[in-house]
């Protein structure tokens, strides 16, 4: 399935975020904390543009 010229492996941002939350909670990692904050900003943008046309979403 992941052979050359086949599908690429993808990951859901929610699953990635959960890993950062786990690391931040267990280790207090500032890098993980920063990643959580940056993902939150993406979520805010997605919420603002949800339901808008592509031309309205384009910045």
Gaussian input, Z-matrix of N, CA and C with variables (Angstrom, degrees):
# hf/3-21g

backbone

0 1
 N
 C     1     B1
 C     2     B2     1     A1
 N     3     B3     2     A2     1     D1
 C     4     B4     3     A3     2     D2
 C     5     B5     4     A4     3     D3
 N     6     B6     5     A5     4     D4
 C     7     B7     6     A6     5     D5
 C     8     B8     7     A7     6     D6
 N     9     B9     8     A8     7     D7
 C    10    B10     9     A9     8     D8
 C    11    B11    10    A10     9     D9
 N    12    B12    11    A11    10    D10
 C    13    B13    12    A12    11    D11
 C    14    B14    13    A13    12    D12
 N    15    B15    14    A14    13    D13
 C    16    B16    15    A15    14    D14
 C    17    B17    16    A16    15    D15
 N    18    B18    17    A17    16    D16
 C    19    B19    18    A18    17    D17
 C    20    B20    19    A19    18    D18
 N    21    B21    20    A20    19    D19
 C    22    B22    21    A21    20    D20
 C    23    B23    22    A22    21    D21
 N    24    B24    23    A23    22    D22
 C    25    B25    24    A24    23    D23
 C    26    B26    25    A25    24    D24
 N    27    B27    26    A26    25    D25
 C    28    B28    27    A27    26    D26
 C    29    B29    28    A28    27    D27
 N    30    B30    29    A29    28    D28
 C    31    B31    30    A30    29    D29
 C    32    B32    31    A31    30    D30
 N    33    B33    32    A32    31    D31
 C    34    B34    33    A33    32    D32
 C    35    B35    34    A34    33    D33
 N    36    B36    35    A35    34    D34
 C    37    B37    36    A36    35    D35
 C    38    B38    37    A37    36    D36
 N    39    B39    38    A38    37    D37
 C    40    B40    39    A39    38    D38
 C    41    B41    40    A40    39    D39
 N    42    B42    41    A41    40    D40
 C    43    B43    42    A42    41    D41
 C    44    B44    43    A43    42    D42
 N    45    B45    44    A44    43    D43
 C    46    B46    45    A45    44    D44
 C    47    B47    46    A46    45    D45
 N    48    B48    47    A47    46    D46
 C    49    B49    48    A48    47    D47
 C    50    B50    49    A49    48    D48
 N    51    B51    50    A50    49    D49
 C    52    B52    51    A51    50    D50
 C    53    B53    52    A52    51    D51
 N    54    B54    53    A53    52    D52
 C    55    B55    54    A54    53    D53
 C    56    B56    55    A55    54    D54
 N    57    B57    56    A56    55    D55
 C    58    B58    57    A57    56    D56
 C    59    B59    58    A58    57    D57
 N    60    B60    59    A59    58    D58
 C    61    B61    60    A60    59    D59
 C    62    B62    61    A61    60    D60
 N    63    B63    62    A62    61    D61
 C    64    B64    63    A63    62    D62
 C    65    B65    64    A64    63    D63
 N    66    B66    65    A65    64    D64
 C    67    B67    66    A66    65    D65
 C    68    B68    67    A67    66    D66
 N    69    B69    68    A68    67    D67
 C    70    B70    69    A69    68    D68
 C    71    B71    70    A70    69    D69
 N    72    B72    71    A71    70    D70
 C    73    B73    72    A72    71    D71
 C    74    B74    73    A73    72    D72
 N    75    B75    74    A74    73    D73
 C    76    B76    75    A75    74    D74
 C    77    B77    76    A76    75    D75
 N    78    B78    77    A77    76    D76
 C    79    B79    78    A78    77    D77
 C    80    B80    79    A79    78    D78
 N    81    B81    80    A80    79    D79
 C    82    B82    81    A81    80    D80
 C    83    B83    82    A82    81    D81
 N    84    B84    83    A83    82    D82
 C    85    B85    84    A84    83    D83
 C    86    B86    85    A85    84    D84
 N    87    B87    86    A86    85    D85
 C    88    B88    87    A87    86    D86
 C    89    B89    88    A88    87    D87
 N    90    B90    89    A89    88    D88
 C    91    B91    90    A90    89    D89
 C    92    B92    91    A91    90    D90
 N    93    B93    92    A92    91    D91
 C    94    B94    93    A93    92    D92
 C    95    B95    94    A94    93    D93
 N    96    B96    95    A95    94    D94
 C    97    B97    96    A96    95    D95
 C    98    B98    97    A97    96    D96
 N    99    B99    98    A98    97    D97
 C   100   B100    99    A99    98    D98
 C   101   B101   100   A100    99    D99
 N   102   B102   101   A101   100   D100
 C   103   B103   102   A102   101   D101
 C   104   B104   103   A103   102   D102
 N   105   B105   104   A104   103   D103
 C   106   B106   105   A105   104   D104
 C   107   B107   106   A106   105   D105
 N   108   B108   107   A107   106   D106
 C   109   B109   108   A108   107   D107
 C   110   B110   109   A109   108   D108
 N   111   B111   110   A110   109   D109
 C   112   B112   111   A111   110   D110
 C   113   B113   112   A112   111   D111
 N   114   B114   113   A113   112   D112
 C   115   B115   114   A114   113   D113
 C   116   B116   115   A115   114   D114
 N   117   B117   116   A116   115   D115
 C   118   B118   117   A117   116   D116
 C   119   B119   118   A118   117   D117
 N   120   B120   119   A119   118   D118
 C   121   B121   120   A120   119   D119
 C   122   B122   121   A121   120   D120
 N   123   B123   122   A122   121   D121
 C   124   B124   123   A123   122   D122
 C   125   B125   124   A124   123   D123
 N   126   B126   125   A125   124   D124
 C   127   B127   126   A126   125   D125
 C   128   B128   127   A127   126   D126
 N   129   B129   128   A128   127   D127
 C   130   B130   129   A129   128   D128
 C   131   B131   130   A130   129   D129
 N   132   B132   131   A131   130   D130
 C   133   B133   132   A132   131   D131
 C   134   B134   133   A133   132   D132
 N   135   B135   134   A134   133   D133
 C   136   B136   135   A135   134   D134
 C   137   B137   136   A136   135   D135
 N   138   B138   137   A137   136   D136
 C   139   B139   138   A138   137   D137
 C   140   B140   139   A139   138   D138
 N   141   B141   140   A140   139   D139
 C   142   B142   141   A141   140   D140
 C   143   B143   142   A142   141   D141
 N   144   B144   143   A143   142   D142
 C   145   B145   144   A144   143   D143
 C   146   B146   145   A145   144   D144
 N   147   B147   146   A146   145   D145
 C   148   B148   147   A147   146   D146
 C   149   B149   148   A148   147   D147
 N   150   B150   149   A149   148   D148
 C   151   B151   150   A150   149   D149
 C   152   B152   151   A151   150   D150
 N   153   B153   152   A152   151   D151
 C   154   B154   153   A153   152   D152
 C   155   B155   154   A154   153   D153
 N   156   B156   155   A155   154   D154
 C   157   B157   156   A156   155   D155
 C   158   B158   157   A157   156   D156
 N   159   B159   158   A158   157   D157
 C   160   B160   159   A159   158   D158
 C   161   B161   160   A160   159   D159
 N   162   B162   161   A161   160   D160
 C   163   B163   162   A162   161   D161
 C   164   B164   163   A163   162   D162
 N   165   B165   164   A164   163   D163
 C   166   B166   165   A165   164   D164
 C   167   B167   166   A166   165   D165
 N   168   B168   167   A167   166   D166
 C   169   B169   168   A168   167   D167
 C   170   B170   169   A169   168   D168
 N   171   B171   170   A170   169   D169
 C   172   B172   171   A171   170   D170
 C   173   B173   172   A172   171   D171
 N   174   B174   173   A173   172   D172
 C   175   B175   174   A174   173   D173
 C   176   B176   175   A175   174   D174

   B1=1.4346
   B2=1.5197
   B3=1.3212
   B4=1.4568
   B5=1.5251
   B6=1.3136
   B7=1.4598
   B8=1.5229
   B9=1.2898
   B10=1.4649
   B11=1.5282
   B12=1.3276
   B13=1.4654
   B14=1.5205
   B15=1.3097
   B16=1.4612
   B17=1.5202
   B18=1.3032
   B19=1.4658
   B20=1.5243
   B21=1.3135
   B22=1.4644
   B23=1.5230
   B24=1.3100
   B25=1.4514
   B26=1.5268
   B27=1.3184
   B28=1.4634
   B29=1.5263
   B30=1.3049
   B31=1.4623
   B32=1.5206
   B33=1.2945
   B34=1.4548
   B35=1.5272
   B36=1.3297
   B37=1.4592
   B38=1.5267
   B39=1.3126
   B40=1.4671
   B41=1.5276
   B42=1.3209
   B43=1.4630
   B44=1.5261
   B45=1.3104
   B46=1.4683
   B47=1.5270
   B48=1.3532
   B49=1.4623
   B50=1.5275
   B51=1.3162
   B52=1.4671
   B53=1.5294
   B54=1.3294
   B55=1.4707
   B56=1.5220
   B57=1.3524
   B58=1.4628
   B59=1.5238
   B60=1.3204
   B61=1.4715
   B62=1.5301
   B63=1.3324
   B64=1.4701
   B65=1.5280
   B66=1.3214
   B67=1.4703
   B68=1.5268
   B69=1.3323
   B70=1.4635
   B71=1.5290
   B72=1.3245
   B73=1.4630
   B74=1.5225
   B75=1.3149
   B76=1.4616
   B77=1.5297
   B78=1.3503
   B79=1.4631
   B80=1.5267
   B81=1.3386
   B82=1.4640
   B83=1.5204
   B84=1.3121
   B85=1.4602
   B86=1.5304
   B87=1.3423
   B88=1.4594
   B89=1.5292
   B90=1.3222
   B91=1.4648
   B92=1.5246
   B93=1.3184
   B94=1.4609
   B95=1.5289
   B96=1.3202
   B97=1.4517
   B98=1.5192
   B99=1.3136
   B100=1.4686
   B101=1.5191
   B102=1.3192
   B103=1.4621
   B104=1.5281
   B105=1.3204
   B106=1.4725
   B107=1.5275
   B108=1.3306
   B109=1.4645
   B110=1.5266
   B111=1.3117
   B112=1.4700
   B113=1.5250
   B114=1.3159
   B115=1.4707
   B116=1.5192
   B117=1.3374
   B118=1.4699
   B119=1.5289
   B120=1.3243
   B121=1.4674
   B122=1.5290
   B123=1.3258
   B124=1.4691
   B125=1.5285
   B126=1.3186
   B127=1.4675
   B128=1.5301
   B129=1.3453
   B130=1.4594
   B131=1.5298
   B132=1.3180
   B133=1.4690
   B134=1.5226
   B135=1.3223
   B136=1.4632
   B137=1.5247
   B138=1.3266
   B139=1.4599
   B140=1.5303
   B141=1.3363
   B142=1.4635
   B143=1.5277
   B144=1.3228
   B145=1.4649
   B146=1.5271
   B147=1.3152
   B148=1.4581
   B149=1.5361
   B150=1.3273
   B151=1.4479
   B152=1.5201
   B153=1.3190
   B154=1.4630
   B155=1.5244
   B156=1.3094
   B157=1.4694
   B158=1.5277
   B159=1.3342
   B160=1.4606
   B161=1.5293
   B162=1.3221
   B163=1.4676
   B164=1.5289
   B165=1.3249
   B166=1.4580
   B167=1.5180
   B168=1.3243
   B169=1.4778
   B170=1.5105
   B171=1.3225
   B172=1.4594
   B173=1.5332
   B174=1.3167
   B175=1.4746
   B176=1.5041
   A1=112.62
   A2=117.69
   A3=121.12
   A4=112.49
   A5=116.60
   A6=120.47
   A7=110.34
   A8=115.89
   A9=120.57
   A10=109.70
   A11=116.99
   A12=124.38
   A13=112.51
   A14=117.50
   A15=123.15
   A16=108.27
   A17=117.35
   A18=122.26
   A19=110.99
   A20=115.16
   A21=121.82
   A22=108.36
   A23=115.49
   A24=118.97
   A25=109.13
   A26=116.36
   A27=122.45
   A28=107.94
   A29=115.99
   A30=120.70
   A31=109.40
   A32=116.52
   A33=123.75
   A34=108.30
   A35=117.47
   A36=120.85
   A37=110.84
   A38=117.63
   A39=120.14
   A40=111.05
   A41=117.26
   A42=120.31
   A43=111.08
   A44=116.93
   A45=120.44
   A46=109.65
   A47=115.74
   A48=120.69
   A49=110.90
   A50=116.20
   A51=120.36
   A52=110.88
   A53=117.32
   A54=120.35
   A55=110.67
   A56=116.46
   A57=119.45
   A58=111.10
   A59=117.77
   A60=121.74
   A61=109.53
   A62=116.39
   A63=120.15
   A64=111.45
   A65=116.31
   A66=121.04
   A67=110.20
   A68=115.78
   A69=119.53
   A70=110.83
   A71=117.03
   A72=121.21
   A73=111.64
   A74=117.60
   A75=120.08
   A76=113.60
   A77=116.33
   A78=119.29
   A79=113.95
   A80=116.73
   A81=119.36
   A82=112.94
   A83=116.63
   A84=122.07
   A85=111.56
   A86=115.86
   A87=119.90
   A88=111.29
   A89=116.96
   A90=120.81
   A91=109.90
   A92=116.92
   A93=120.90
   A94=110.29
   A95=117.57
   A96=121.42
   A97=111.82
   A98=116.21
   A99=121.11
   A100=110.75
   A101=117.65
   A102=121.27
   A103=110.74
   A104=117.13
   A105=121.61
   A106=109.85
   A107=117.05
   A108=121.07
   A109=111.33
   A110=117.36
   A111=120.60
   A112=111.22
   A113=117.06
   A114=120.50
   A115=109.61
   A116=117.40
   A117=121.43
   A118=110.56
   A119=117.49
   A120=120.76
   A121=110.88
   A122=116.25
   A123=120.04
   A124=110.47
   A125=116.21
   A126=120.31
   A127=110.85
   A128=117.56
   A129=121.43
   A130=110.98
   A131=116.44
   A132=121.03
   A133=109.95
   A134=116.85
   A135=120.04
   A136=111.08
   A137=117.13
   A138=121.14
   A139=110.52
   A140=117.28
   A141=122.05
   A142=112.76
   A143=117.09
   A144=120.10
   A145=113.65
   A146=116.92
   A147=120.70
   A148=110.26
   A149=116.38
   A150=121.92
   A151=114.53
   A152=117.85
   A153=121.34
   A154=109.71
   A155=115.71
   A156=120.70
   A157=109.24
   A158=117.15
   A159=119.96
   A160=112.74
   A161=117.93
   A162=119.29
   A163=111.67
   A164=118.09
   A165=121.43
   A166=112.23
   A167=117.23
   A168=121.59
   A169=111.70
   A170=117.48
   A171=121.47
   A172=110.58
   A173=116.65
   A174=120.80
   A175=109.12
   D1=-35.87
   D2=-179.16
   D3=-103.51
   D4=22.35
   D5=179.24
   D6=-66.97
   D7=167.16
   D8=178.97
   D9=-55.21
   D10=139.12
   D11=-179.12
   D12=64.36
   D13=22.49
   D14=176.07
   D15=-115.50
   D16=-164.10
   D17=-178.67
   D18=-63.15
   D19=148.85
   D20=174.58
   D21=-98.30
   D22=147.14
   D23=177.78
   D24=-73.99
   D25=135.41
   D26=-178.94
   D27=-124.93
   D28=157.10
   D29=177.06
   D30=-133.67
   D31=144.36
   D32=177.69
   D33=-77.13
   D34=136.38
   D35=-179.34
   D36=-61.25
   D37=-35.37
   D38=178.56
   D39=-60.42
   D40=-39.41
   D41=178.36
   D42=-70.35
   D43=-38.56
   D44=177.13
   D45=-64.26
   D46=-44.92
   D47=179.98
   D48=-59.09
   D49=-41.57
   D50=-179.57
   D51=-58.99
   D52=-39.63
   D53=178.40
   D54=-63.74
   D55=-41.72
   D56=177.36
   D57=-64.06
   D58=-39.89
   D59=178.22
   D60=-61.45
   D61=-44.31
   D62=178.98
   D63=-60.71
   D64=-45.20
   D65=-179.22
   D66=-65.37
   D67=-43.63
   D68=-179.63
   D69=-63.35
   D70=-41.93
   D71=-179.51
   D72=-66.75
   D73=-39.50
   D74=-175.14
   D75=-85.51
   D76=-30.42
   D77=-174.01
   D78=-119.16
   D79=-12.55
   D80=-177.38
   D81=68.48
   D82=25.59
   D83=-176.40
   D84=-62.09
   D85=124.08
   D86=177.80
   D87=-69.05
   D88=-30.70
   D89=177.31
   D90=-65.63
   D91=-44.23
   D92=177.65
   D93=-63.97
   D94=-39.24
   D95=177.50
   D96=-61.99
   D97=-42.64
   D98=176.99
   D99=-63.50
   D100=-41.89
   D101=178.55
   D102=-61.05
   D103=-42.11
   D104=178.83
   D105=-61.41
   D106=-43.88
   D107=179.35
   D108=-63.55
   D109=-41.61
   D110=-179.75
   D111=-67.19
   D112=-39.91
   D113=177.48
   D114=-64.34
   D115=-38.73
   D116=178.26
   D117=-60.59
   D118=-38.93
   D119=177.67
   D120=-63.04
   D121=-39.83
   D122=176.86
   D123=-62.99
   D124=-41.90
   D125=178.20
   D126=-61.57
   D127=-39.78
   D128=178.10
   D129=-61.87
   D130=-43.90
   D131=179.51
   D132=-64.02
   D133=-44.16
   D134=178.86
   D135=-59.81
   D136=-39.27
   D137=179.75
   D138=-64.93
   D139=-41.03
   D140=-179.71
   D141=-64.39
   D142=-37.90
   D143=-173.56
   D144=-96.62
   D145=-5.44
   D146=-178.94
   D147=-55.90
   D148=128.61
   D149=177.39
   D150=86.95
   D151=-5.63
   D152=179.71
   D153=-87.64
   D154=157.21
   D155=179.24
   D156=-70.91
   D157=161.48
   D158=178.91
   D159=-56.28
   D160=-38.78
   D161=179.68
   D162=-67.53
   D163=-32.30
   D164=176.39
   D165=-74.22
   D166=-28.71
   D167=-179.62
   D168=-79.73
   D169=-24.55
   D170=-175.11
   D171=-69.64
   D172=130.03
   D173=179.25
   D174=-105.07

